[in-house]
Amino acid sequence: MSLVLGPVLRHVDETTASVWVQTEHAATVSVLGCEARTFEVSGHHYALVPVTGLAPDSRIAYDVEIDGERVWPPATSPFPPSVIRTRGPESDRSNRIVFGSCRYPKVADPSIAAGLGIDALDAYAARMAKRAPEEYADVLLLLGDQVYADELTPRNRRRIAGRRDRHPDWPDEEIVGFDEYVELYRDSWTDPEIRWLMSTVPTAMIFDDHDVRDDWNTSASWRDEMRGTPWWRDRIRAGIASYWVYQHIGNLRPDELASNPDYRKILEHDGDTWPLLVELADRADAETDGAKGVRFSFRWDLGRSRFIMIDSRNGRILEGGEHLMLADAEFDWIEAQVAAPGPVEHLVIGTSIPWLLPHAIGELETVNEIASGRPGWRGRLAERIRQAADLEHWAAFRASFDRLTAMIDKAAAGGPVTVSVVSGDVHHSYAARADLPSGATARVHQLTCSPVHNTMSWMIKPGFRLGWSRTVGRLASRWAARVGAPPMPLSWNRLAGPLFGNMIATLDIDGASAAVVFEQPRTAATLTEKARVELTS
């Protein structure tokens, strides 16, 4: 079969859809009579097919053809047909949004597989395949760590060890080159249940650190350390280029793709586009004011719900004494998207790392941020603690935390029923309700779901349970005040969790009502509800 990977259904609106594929060779890819030529990256071939002319509020099964040959669905498939469901007046006020992060691929080694447990997304897909199409999810949000470039499966270790073209300076235990990233995505997305799910449910994605490397952009010291290695330049170029190809371009709306100069250059280029992607990756990695960089944040309109994904990893400003989660120009853009005209009953903000952590941990991250900026051994020690303990969430970028809080507060006062911040990363799941300074009537929540499929450190459970302790939280607040941290601009209360183990969450929106459900896989095709929170009560 000439179809290597996909199809992956990406952005869908009232009359259009985008379908992503990877093919064995240069070809013309067709979906529902719409065509796209592939583009080449280092000998690999990709297409994002713009499907147009669809009817609003329709559900249509589709095939994929490569050079006129039908390649999807397979001749014998246990799954229902892949479908595209467009939005429209009838679906304007309902959304079933499935989300989670940190999904390690399946492994053959029984001992490793036992430690990883059952893949929650795989189980969700298997269950969904048995249900009526009316019950399918409307959107899948993958909130980071879609692939693990620094934590390899035994298969991947053997694979890179057998490559004769590998540079001698490249590390033996990590992915570096683009070809190696290609295999990571192939391992993650060829699972049959996942492949069918992603062919049927519109999927939005953002990267987090492991898509590139653990602690990516934690601090200026971390960046300096990486730049001092002989392989980092190759790694960051391959990581960003592969993210752009496999994840980013499908996030963009048709009008954004049409006006995107990088995408136009790729499509118009004759031959291998790797040099163009190297230049793009260098721009994305360089710290700028946002004017010349590459914006990975994006927005989807889902009827009367609005979804905005924030790039909280690549866009950090860390040098020159600054310490920001995002450049001002990109934050300006996000604020403009939040405030854009249109009826919005439910605002959903995605960020790979949580906005609101357990109280004590959030305060400690701010304390660490202050300490790591001090000269001498105290600053160096704080920096080591920052990296070792992963103290690099929004609260560790306090100016950005305060700006995000102010943006959410303003949005909550502007008319929506709910504002939900969905996140992953922290290898446990929870729901927390925020009380904002304005006293807005909109219900505001932090909803965190992680991991989808991964192991947990033994320190996770006691550490996060302790972090939610009110007594410990008060002690941490006093410590933060003593070292000069401003008081937190809001308060929040835990409603569910902490929940441990592989998990998938669903944000269920029905008119003016919304609820979140956390489910844990019981078998390869069943899940058990662990918590349900009504967000509008």
C-alpha positions as CSV (number, residue, x, y, z in Angstrom):
1,M,0.0,0.0,0.0
2,S,1.3,3.4,-0.9
3,L,-0.3,5.0,2.2
4,V,2.4,5.2,4.9
5,L,0.4,7.0,7.6
6,G,-3.0,8.6,8.0
7,P,-5.5,9.7,7.0
8,V,-5.7,12.1,9.9
9,L,-8.8,14.4,9.9
10,R,-7.7,17.8,11.1
11,H,-9.6,21.1,11.0
12,V,-13.3,20.9,10.0
13,D,-15.9,23.7,9.8
14,E,-19.3,24.1,8.1
15,T,-18.2,23.3,4.5
16,T,-14.5,22.3,4.6
17,A,-12.2,19.8,6.1
18,S,-8.4,19.0,6.0
19,V,-7.2,15.5,5.6
20,W,-3.4,14.8,6.3
21,V,-1.5,11.8,4.9
22,Q,2.0,10.5,4.4
23,T,2.7,8.5,1.3
24,E,5.5,6.3,0.0
25,H,6.3,8.4,-3.0
26,A,5.4,11.7,-4.7
27,A,1.7,11.5,-5.7
28,T,-1.7,13.1,-6.1
29,V,-3.9,12.4,-3.1
30,S,-7.7,12.6,-3.5
31,V,-10.5,12.8,-0.9
32,L,-14.1,13.2,-2.0
33,G,-13.1,14.6,-5.4
34,C,-10.6,17.1,-3.9
35,E,-6.9,16.8,-4.7
36,A,-3.5,17.8,-3.4
37,R,0.0,17.0,-4.6
38,T,2.4,15.8,-2.0
39,F,5.5,17.7,-0.9
40,E,8.8,16.1,-0.1
41,V,10.8,16.4,3.2
42,S,14.1,14.5,3.2
43,G,12.8,11.7,1.0
44,H,9.4,11.5,2.8
45,H,6.1,12.6,1.2
46,Y,3.1,14.4,2.7
47,A,-0.1,16.0,1.7
48,L,-2.8,18.0,3.4
49,V,-5.9,17.7,1.3
50,P,-8.3,20.6,1.5
51,V,-11.8,19.1,1.1
52,T,-14.3,21.8,0.1
53,G,-18.0,22.0,-1.0
54,L,-19.3,20.0,2.0
55,A,-22.8,20.5,3.3
56,P,-23.3,22.0,6.8
57,D,-24.4,19.6,9.5
58,S,-23.6,16.6,7.3
59,R,-21.8,13.3,8.0
60,I,-20.2,11.7,5.0
61,A,-18.0,8.7,4.7
62,Y,-14.8,9.1,2.7
63,D,-12.1,7.2,0.9
64,V,-8.5,8.2,0.2
65,E,-7.1,7.7,-3.3
66,I,-3.4,7.9,-4.3
67,D,-2.9,8.4,-8.0
68,G,-6.4,7.1,-8.6
69,E,-5.9,3.9,-6.4
70,R,-8.1,3.5,-3.4
71,V,-5.8,3.1,-0.3
72,W,-8.2,3.8,2.6
73,P,-10.1,2.3,4.2
74,P,-8.3,-1.1,4.0
75,A,-10.0,-3.8,2.1
76,T,-10.7,-5.7,5.3
77,S,-11.3,-3.4,8.3
78,P,-12.9,-4.1,11.7
79,F,-13.8,-0.5,12.0
80,P,-16.7,1.6,10.8
81,P,-16.2,3.9,7.8
82,S,-14.1,7.0,8.3
83,V,-16.4,10.0,8.3
84,I,-16.3,13.8,8.1
85,R,-18.9,15.5,10.2
86,T,-19.3,19.2,9.3
87,R,-20.6,21.8,11.7
88,G,-23.8,23.8,11.2
89,P,-26.9,25.3,12.9
90,E,-28.0,21.9,14.3
91,S,-24.7,21.3,16.0
92,D,-24.0,24.9,16.9
93,R,-24.4,24.5,20.6
94,S,-23.1,21.0,21.3
95,N,-19.5,19.7,21.5
96,R,-18.0,16.5,22.8
97,I,-14.3,17.4,23.3
98,V,-11.9,14.6,24.2
99,F,-8.5,15.6,25.6
100,G,-5.4,14.3,27.3
101,S,-1.6,14.3,27.0
102,C,1.5,12.2,27.4
103,R,0.9,9.2,25.2
104,Y,3.8,6.7,25.0
105,P,3.5,4.2,22.1
106,K,2.7,0.5,22.6
107,V,5.7,-1.7,23.3
108,A,6.2,-5.5,22.7
109,D,8.2,-6.1,25.9
110,P,5.7,-7.5,28.4
111,S,7.4,-6.1,31.5
112,I,7.5,-2.6,30.0
113,A,3.9,-2.9,28.7
114,A,2.7,-3.9,32.1
115,G,4.3,-0.8,33.7
116,L,2.7,1.4,31.1
117,G,-0.8,-0.1,31.5
118,I,-3.7,0.2,29.1
119,D,-3.6,3.1,26.6
120,A,-6.7,5.2,27.5
121,L,-7.0,6.7,24.1
122,D,-6.8,3.3,22.5
123,A,-9.6,2.0,24.8
124,Y,-11.7,5.1,24.0
125,A,-11.3,4.5,20.3
126,A,-12.2,0.8,20.6
127,R,-15.3,1.8,22.6
128,M,-16.3,4.6,20.2
129,A,-16.1,2.2,17.2
130,K,-18.9,0.1,18.8
131,R,-21.2,3.1,19.2
132,A,-23.5,5.0,16.8
133,P,-21.9,7.8,14.8
134,E,-24.1,10.3,16.6
135,E,-22.2,9.4,19.8
136,Y,-18.7,10.0,18.3
137,A,-16.5,12.7,19.8
138,D,-16.6,16.1,17.9
139,V,-13.0,17.1,18.6
140,L,-9.8,15.3,19.9
141,L,-7.3,17.6,21.6
142,L,-3.8,16.1,22.0
143,L,-2.2,18.4,24.6
144,G,1.5,17.5,24.2
145,D,4.0,14.7,24.2
146,Q,2.5,13.0,21.2
147,V,6.0,11.4,20.7
148,Y,8.9,10.8,23.1
149,A,12.2,11.8,21.4
150,D,14.2,11.3,24.6
151,E,12.6,8.2,26.1
152,L,12.9,5.5,23.4
153,T,11.2,2.2,23.1
154,P,13.5,-0.9,22.8
155,R,12.5,-1.0,19.2
156,N,13.6,2.5,18.6
157,R,16.9,2.0,20.3
158,R,17.6,-1.0,18.1
159,R,16.5,1.0,15.0
160,I,18.9,4.0,15.6
161,A,21.7,1.6,16.6
162,G,21.4,0.0,13.2
163,R,21.6,3.2,11.2
164,R,25.0,3.4,9.4
165,D,24.4,7.0,8.4
166,R,24.1,8.2,12.0
167,H,26.5,11.0,13.0
168,P,29.1,9.9,15.6
169,D,28.3,12.9,17.8
170,W,24.6,12.0,18.1
171,P,23.6,10.4,21.5
172,D,22.7,6.7,21.4
173,E,19.6,7.0,23.6
174,E,17.8,9.9,21.9
175,I,16.3,10.8,18.5
176,V,18.1,13.5,16.6
177,G,17.5,13.5,12.8
178,F,14.3,14.0,10.9
179,D,14.3,10.4,9.6
180,E,14.3,9.2,13.2
181,Y,11.3,11.5,14.0
182,V,9.4,9.9,11.1
183,E,9.7,6.6,12.8
184,L,8.5,8.0,16.1
185,Y,5.3,9.3,14.5
186,R,4.8,6.0,12.6
187,D,5.1,4.0,15.8
188,S,2.6,6.3,17.6
189,W,0.0,6.7,14.9
190,T,-0.1,3.3,13.2
191,D,-1.9,1.6,16.1
192,P,-5.2,0.4,14.4
193,E,-7.6,1.9,16.9
194,I,-5.8,5.2,17.0
195,R,-5.5,5.4,13.3
196,W,-9.2,4.9,12.8
197,L,-10.0,7.4,15.6
198,M,-7.8,10.1,14.1
199,S,-9.3,9.4,10.6
200,T,-12.8,10.2,12.0
201,V,-12.5,12.8,14.8
202,P,-11.1,16.3,13.9
203,T,-7.8,16.4,15.8
204,A,-6.0,19.5,17.2
205,M,-2.5,19.1,18.6
206,I,0.2,21.1,20.4
207,F,3.7,19.9,21.4
208,D,5.3,19.8,24.8
209,D,8.8,19.1,26.0
210,H,9.2,15.4,25.2
211,D,8.2,16.0,21.6
212,V,11.6,17.7,21.5
213,R,13.4,17.0,24.8
214,D,12.7,16.8,28.5
215,D,12.6,20.3,30.1
216,W,12.7,22.0,26.6
217,N,13.0,25.7,27.2
218,T,12.8,25.5,31.0
219,S,15.3,28.3,31.4
220,A,18.1,30.3,29.8
221,S,20.6,28.0,31.6
222,W,18.9,24.9,30.0
223,R,19.1,26.5,26.6
224,D,22.8,27.4,27.0
225,E,23.6,23.8,28.1
226,M,21.8,22.4,25.1
227,R,23.5,24.8,22.7
228,G,26.8,23.6,24.0
229,T,26.2,20.1,22.7
230,P,27.4,19.1,19.2
231,W,24.0,17.6,18.2
232,W,21.4,20.1,19.5
233,R,21.2,22.2,16.3
234,D,20.3,19.0,14.4
235,R,17.8,18.0,17.1
236,I,15.9,21.2,17.3
237,R,15.7,21.6,13.6
238,A,14.3,18.0,13.2
239,G,12.0,18.4,16.2
240,I,10.4,21.6,15.0
241,A,10.3,20.6,11.3
242,S,8.6,17.3,12.1
243,Y,6.1,19.1,14.4
244,W,5.3,21.5,11.6
245,V,4.7,18.7,9.1
246,Y,2.9,16.1,11.4
247,Q,1.1,18.4,13.8
248,H,1.0,22.1,13.1
249,I,-0.2,22.6,9.5
250,G,-3.4,20.6,10.2
251,N,-4.2,23.0,13.1
252,L,-4.7,25.9,10.7
253,R,-8.0,27.0,9.3
254,P,-8.3,27.1,5.4
255,D,-8.0,30.9,5.4
256,E,-4.8,30.8,7.6
257,L,-3.2,28.1,5.3
258,A,-4.0,30.2,2.2
259,S,-2.3,33.2,3.7
260,N,0.6,31.4,5.4
261,P,3.9,32.2,3.5
262,D,5.8,29.2,4.9
263,Y,3.1,26.8,3.7
264,R,2.9,28.5,0.3
265,K,6.6,28.2,-0.1
266,I,6.5,24.5,0.7
267,L,3.8,23.8,-1.8
268,E,5.4,25.8,-4.5
269,H,8.9,24.4,-4.0
270,D,10.1,21.9,-6.6
271,G,12.0,19.1,-4.9
272,D,13.0,18.4,-1.3
273,T,11.7,21.1,1.0
274,W,14.1,20.3,3.9
275,P,16.2,23.4,3.4
276,L,13.0,25.5,3.7
277,L,12.0,23.7,6.9
278,V,15.5,24.2,8.4
279,E,15.1,27.9,7.9
280,L,11.6,27.8,9.4
281,A,12.9,25.8,12.4
282,D,15.7,28.3,13.0
283,R,13.2,31.2,13.0
284,A,10.9,29.3,15.4
285,D,13.8,28.5,17.8
286,A,15.2,32.0,17.8
287,E,13.8,34.3,20.5
288,T,12.1,37.3,18.9
289,D,9.3,39.7,19.7
290,G,7.0,37.5,17.7
291,A,7.2,39.6,14.6
292,K,9.6,37.4,12.7
293,G,9.1,34.1,14.5
294,V,6.6,31.3,13.8
295,R,3.4,31.3,15.7
296,F,2.2,27.9,16.8
297,S,-0.8,29.0,18.8
298,F,-4.1,28.7,17.0
299,R,-7.9,29.1,17.2
300,W,-10.8,26.9,16.2
301,D,-14.4,28.1,16.2
302,L,-16.8,25.2,17.2
303,G,-20.2,26.6,16.8
304,R,-21.0,28.7,19.9
305,S,-17.9,27.4,21.5
306,R,-14.4,28.8,20.9
307,F,-11.2,26.9,21.3
308,I,-7.8,28.6,21.5
309,M,-4.6,26.6,21.9
310,I,-1.6,28.4,23.4
311,D,1.9,27.4,22.6
312,S,3.4,27.4,26.1
313,R,6.7,25.7,25.2
314,N,8.4,26.9,22.0
315,G,7.5,30.6,22.4
316,R,9.2,31.2,25.7
317,I,11.3,34.3,26.2
318,L,14.3,33.4,28.4
319,E,17.2,35.6,27.6
320,G,18.3,39.1,28.2
321,G,16.9,39.1,31.7
322,E,13.3,38.3,30.6
323,H,11.3,35.3,31.8
324,L,8.1,35.0,29.8
325,M,6.0,32.1,28.7
326,L,5.1,34.0,25.5
327,A,6.4,37.0,23.6
328,D,4.2,40.0,24.0
329,A,3.3,39.9,20.3
330,E,2.0,36.4,20.6
331,F,0.1,37.1,23.8
332,D,-1.4,40.1,22.1
333,W,-2.6,37.8,19.3
334,I,-4.1,35.3,21.8
335,E,-6.0,38.1,23.7
336,A,-7.3,39.3,20.4
337,Q,-8.6,35.8,19.5
338,V,-10.3,35.5,22.9
339,A,-12.0,38.9,22.4
340,A,-12.9,38.4,18.7
341,P,-16.5,39.1,17.8
342,G,-19.0,36.3,17.7
343,P,-21.4,34.5,20.1
344,V,-19.3,32.4,22.5
345,E,-21.2,30.4,25.2
346,H,-18.1,28.3,26.1
347,L,-14.5,29.4,25.9
348,V,-12.0,26.6,25.9
349,I,-8.3,27.5,26.3
350,G,-5.7,24.8,25.7
351,T,-2.2,24.9,27.1
352,S,0.1,21.8,27.4
353,I,1.1,22.8,31.0
354,P,-1.6,23.7,33.6
355,W,-2.4,27.2,34.5
356,L,-3.6,26.3,38.0
357,L,-1.5,23.7,39.9
358,P,-2.0,22.4,43.4
359,H,-1.7,25.5,45.6
360,A,1.6,24.7,47.4
361,I,3.3,23.7,44.1
362,G,2.2,26.9,42.4
363,E,3.6,29.0,45.2
364,L,6.8,27.0,45.2
365,E,7.3,27.5,41.5
366,T,7.1,31.3,42.0
367,V,9.5,31.1,44.9
368,N,11.9,29.1,42.7
369,E,11.6,31.6,39.8
370,I,12.7,34.4,42.2
371,A,15.6,32.4,43.6
372,S,16.9,31.2,40.3
373,G,17.3,34.8,39.2
374,R,19.7,35.6,42.1
375,P,23.5,35.7,41.5
376,G,25.9,33.2,43.0
377,W,25.5,29.7,44.4
378,R,21.9,30.3,45.5
379,G,20.8,31.0,42.0
380,R,22.7,28.0,40.6
381,L,21.1,25.7,43.2
382,A,17.6,27.1,42.4
383,E,18.2,26.5,38.7
384,R,19.2,22.9,39.4
385,I,16.1,22.4,41.5
386,R,14.0,24.0,38.7
387,Q,15.2,21.5,36.2
388,A,15.2,18.4,38.4
389,A,11.7,19.0,39.8
390,D,10.2,20.4,36.6
391,L,9.3,23.7,38.2
392,E,8.4,25.4,34.9
393,H,4.7,25.8,34.6
394,W,2.7,29.0,34.4
395,A,3.3,29.9,38.0
396,A,7.1,29.7,37.4
397,F,6.6,32.5,34.8
398,R,4.8,34.7,37.1
399,A,4.4,37.8,34.9
400,S,2.9,35.5,32.2
401,F,0.7,33.8,34.8
402,D,-0.7,37.1,35.9
403,R,-1.4,38.2,32.3
404,L,-3.1,34.9,31.5
405,T,-5.2,35.3,34.7
406,A,-6.2,38.8,33.7
407,M,-7.1,37.7,30.2
408,I,-9.3,34.9,31.6
409,D,-10.9,37.2,34.1
410,K,-11.8,39.7,31.4
411,A,-13.1,37.0,29.1
412,A,-15.2,35.5,31.9
413,A,-16.9,38.9,32.4
414,G,-17.7,39.2,28.7
415,G,-20.6,36.8,28.5
416,P,-19.6,33.1,28.2
417,V,-21.2,30.5,30.5
418,T,-18.0,28.7,31.1
419,V,-14.2,29.2,30.6
420,S,-12.3,26.0,30.7
421,V,-8.5,25.7,30.6
422,V,-7.6,22.2,29.5
423,S,-4.0,20.9,30.1
424,G,-1.9,17.8,30.6
425,D,1.8,17.3,31.4
426,V,1.8,16.6,35.2
427,H,0.9,12.9,35.1
428,H,-2.2,13.2,37.2
429,S,-5.7,14.5,36.6
430,Y,-7.9,16.9,38.4
431,A,-10.5,19.6,38.1
432,A,-10.4,22.9,40.0
433,R,-12.7,25.9,40.0
434,A,-11.2,29.4,39.9
435,D,-12.6,32.5,41.8
436,L,-11.5,35.5,39.9
437,P,-11.1,39.1,41.0
438,S,-13.9,40.5,38.8
439,G,-16.5,38.1,40.3
440,A,-17.7,37.3,36.8
441,T,-20.7,35.0,36.6
442,A,-19.0,32.6,34.1
443,R,-17.7,29.4,35.7
444,V,-14.0,29.1,35.3
445,H,-12.1,25.8,35.6
446,Q,-8.7,24.2,35.3
447,L,-9.2,20.7,33.8
448,T,-6.0,18.6,33.6
449,C,-5.8,15.1,32.2
450,S,-2.4,13.2,32.1
451,P,-1.1,10.7,31.2
452,V,-3.0,9.0,28.4
453,H,-0.4,6.2,28.4
454,N,2.7,6.4,30.5
455,T,4.3,5.4,33.8
456,M,4.4,7.5,36.9
457,S,7.2,8.3,39.3
458,W,6.6,6.9,42.8
459,M,6.9,10.5,44.0
460,I,3.9,11.7,42.1
461,K,1.1,10.5,44.4
462,P,2.3,11.8,47.8
463,G,3.8,14.9,46.2
464,F,0.6,16.1,44.5
465,R,-1.7,15.0,47.4
466,L,0.5,17.1,49.7
467,G,0.4,20.0,47.2
468,W,-3.4,20.2,47.5
469,S,-3.3,20.4,51.3
470,R,-4.7,23.7,52.5
471,T,-2.3,23.8,55.4
472,V,0.7,23.2,53.2
473,G,-0.7,25.7,50.7
474,R,-0.9,28.4,53.4
475,L,2.7,27.7,54.5
476,A,3.9,28.0,50.9
477,S,2.0,31.3,50.5
478,R,3.7,32.7,53.5
479,W,7.1,31.6,52.1
480,A,6.3,33.2,48.8
481,A,5.4,36.5,50.4
482,R,8.5,36.5,52.5
483,V,10.8,36.2,49.4
484,G,8.9,39.0,47.7
485,A,6.4,37.2,45.5
486,P,3.2,39.2,44.9
487,P,0.0,37.6,46.2
488,M,-1.8,35.3,43.8
489,P,-4.4,37.3,41.8
490,L,-7.1,34.6,42.3
491,S,-8.0,31.6,44.4
492,W,-9.1,28.2,43.3
493,N,-10.6,25.0,44.8
494,R,-10.1,21.4,43.8
495,L,-13.3,19.7,42.7
496,A,-12.0,16.3,41.6
497,G,-8.8,14.5,42.0
498,P,-5.9,14.0,42.2
499,L,-6.6,11.0,39.9
500,F,-3.7,8.8,39.1
501,G,-3.1,6.3,36.3
502,N,-3.8,6.4,32.5
503,M,-6.8,8.7,31.9
504,I,-8.8,10.3,29.1
505,A,-11.2,13.2,29.8
506,T,-14.3,14.5,27.9
507,L,-15.6,18.0,28.1
508,D,-19.2,17.6,27.2
509,I,-21.0,20.8,26.1
510,D,-24.8,20.8,25.5
511,G,-26.3,24.2,25.1
512,A,-25.7,26.3,28.2
513,S,-24.6,23.2,30.2
514,A,-21.2,21.7,30.4
515,A,-19.5,18.8,32.3
516,V,-16.2,17.1,32.4
517,V,-15.8,13.3,32.8
518,F,-12.5,11.6,33.6
519,E,-12.3,7.9,32.6
520,Q,-9.7,5.2,33.2
521,P,-9.3,2.2,30.9
522,R,-10.5,-1.1,32.5
523,T,-9.9,-3.3,29.5
524,A,-8.6,-2.6,26.0
525,A,-12.1,-1.6,24.9
526,T,-13.8,-0.4,28.2
527,L,-13.4,2.6,30.5
528,T,-14.5,3.3,34.0
529,E,-15.7,6.8,35.1
530,K,-13.5,8.0,37.9
531,A,-15.0,11.5,38.3
532,R,-17.6,13.8,36.8
533,V,-17.9,17.5,37.5
534,E,-20.8,19.7,36.4
535,L,-19.2,22.9,35.3
536,T,-22.3,25.1,35.2
537,S,-23.8,24.2,38.5
